[in-house]
């Protein structure tokens, strides 16, 4: 059955999967199989249902790479926002090309019209740098890689 991991407790290794049938299934870390990939909340999985338990849990082959692995590092995104944020580099790093282009265009336009748009984009980038670096890894992945939230 196909499903999505809702939660994994880091200490105990216990987790919950919501199945394609709408029911929730408990699983243990020992049930996670596959090629050594780290499953996280939001990852799509394929599993066998035995009562209320999910066993033989594998990453779903159709899952986008980013949802299973969590490719983006919150500190790199934060540092890019802090030092190059007015150019939208952190947005490009996270895969938000439209938002990156908006920030870059505002910065370039700001050079023409008294730097006001550039300063506004700089403040936004600074706030985003703080947000990125203060979130937990799970919150960062959930917000920016799974839900694909572009701003703040």
C-alpha positions in Angstrom: 0.0 0.0 0.0 1.2 3.5 -0.7 1.3 6.1 2.1 3.1 9.0 3.7 5.2 9.2 6.8 3.5 11.6 9.2 5.9 11.5 12.1 9.0 9.7 13.3 10.2 10.0 16.9 14.0 10.5 16.9 14.5 8.8 20.3 12.3 5.8 20.1 12.3 5.3 16.3 8.5 4.8 16.4 6.4 6.5 13.7 3.1 6.9 12.0 2.2 6.5 8.4 -1.1 7.6 6.8 -2.1 5.0 4.2 -3.8 5.6 0.8 -6.9 4.2 2.5 -7.0 7.1 4.9 -6.1 5.0 7.9 -3.0 5.5 10.1 -0.5 2.8 10.7 2.2 2.6 13.4 5.7 1.4 12.5 9.1 0.9 14.1 12.5 2.0 12.9 13.3 -1.7 12.2 10.5 -1.8 9.7 12.2 0.8 7.5 13.9 -1.0 4.6 15.4 0.0 1.3 18.8 1.2 0.2 19.8 2.8 3.5 17.8 6.0 2.8 16.7 8.1 5.8 13.0 8.4 5.8 11.6 11.6 7.2 8.1 13.1 7.9 6.5 13.8 4.5 8.3 11.0 2.6 6.1 8.8 0.4 6.4 5.1 1.2 5.2 1.7 0.1 4.4 -0.7 2.9 2.5 -3.8 3.9 -0.4 -3.3 6.4 -0.8 -5.9 9.1 -3.7 -4.8 11.3 -2.9 -1.3 12.6 0.9 -1.7 11.9 3.0 -0.9 8.8 5.7 -3.4 8.1 8.3 -3.7 5.3 8.3 0.1 4.8 10.2 1.1 1.6 10.7 4.6 0.1 8.3 4.9 -2.8 10.2 4.8 -6.0 8.1 7.6 -7.5 8.9 10.0 -4.6 10.9 13.0 -5.7 14.5 12.8 -4.4 14.1 15.9 -2.2 11.2 14.5 -0.2 13.0 11.4 1.0 16.5 12.7 1.5 16.2 16.4 2.5 18.9 17.7 0.2 18.9 21.3 1.4 20.9 22.4 4.4 19.2 25.1 6.6 22.6 26.7 7.5 23.7 27.0 3.9 20.4 28.5 3.0 20.7 30.9 6.0 24.2 31.9 5.1 23.3 32.5 1.5 20.4 34.7 2.6 22.6 36.6 5.0 25.4 37.3 2.6 23.8 37.2 -0.8 20.1 37.5 0.0 19.6 40.8 -1.8 20.4 38.9 -5.0 18.0 36.0 -4.1 20.7 33.4 -4.1 19.1 31.5 -1.2 15.9 31.3 -3.1 17.7 29.8 -6.1 19.4 27.3 -3.7 16.1 26.2 -2.3 14.6 25.8 -5.9 12.4 28.9 -5.7 13.5 30.4 -9.0 10.5 32.8 -9.3 11.1 34.2 -5.9 14.8 34.5 -6.6 14.2 36.4 -9.8 11.8 38.7 -8.0 14.4 39.5 -5.3 17.1 40.0 -8.0 14.9 42.3 -10.1 14.0 44.4 -7.0 17.7 44.7 -6.1 18.7 45.7 -9.7 15.7 48.2 -9.8 16.8 49.6 -6.5 20.2 50.6 -7.9 18.2 52.9 -10.3 15.6 54.3 -7.9 17.5 55.4 -4.8 18.2 51.9 -3.3 14.8 51.7 -1.5 13.8 48.3 -3.1 17.3 47.0 -2.5 17.0 47.8 1.2 13.6 46.2 1.5 14.9 43.0 -0.1 17.9 43.1 2.2 15.6 43.2 5.3 13.5 40.3 3.9 16.7 38.3 3.3 18.0 39.0 6.8 14.7 37.9 8.3 14.7 34.7 6.2 18.3 34.0 7.2 17.2 34.1 10.9 14.1 31.9 10.3 16.1 29.3 8.3 18.8 28.9 11.0 16.5 28.8 14.0 14.1 26.1 12.7 14.8 22.5 13.5 15.9 20.3 10.6 12.5 18.7 10.5 10.6 22.0 10.4 12.9 23.4 7.7 12.4 20.3 5.5 8.6 20.3 6.1 8.3 24.0 5.3 10.7 24.6 2.5 11.1 21.2 0.8 7.8 19.3 1.3 5.3 22.2 1.5 7.5 24.4 -0.8 6.7 27.6 1.0 8.6 30.4 -0.8 8.4 33.4 1.5 9.0 33.6 5.3 
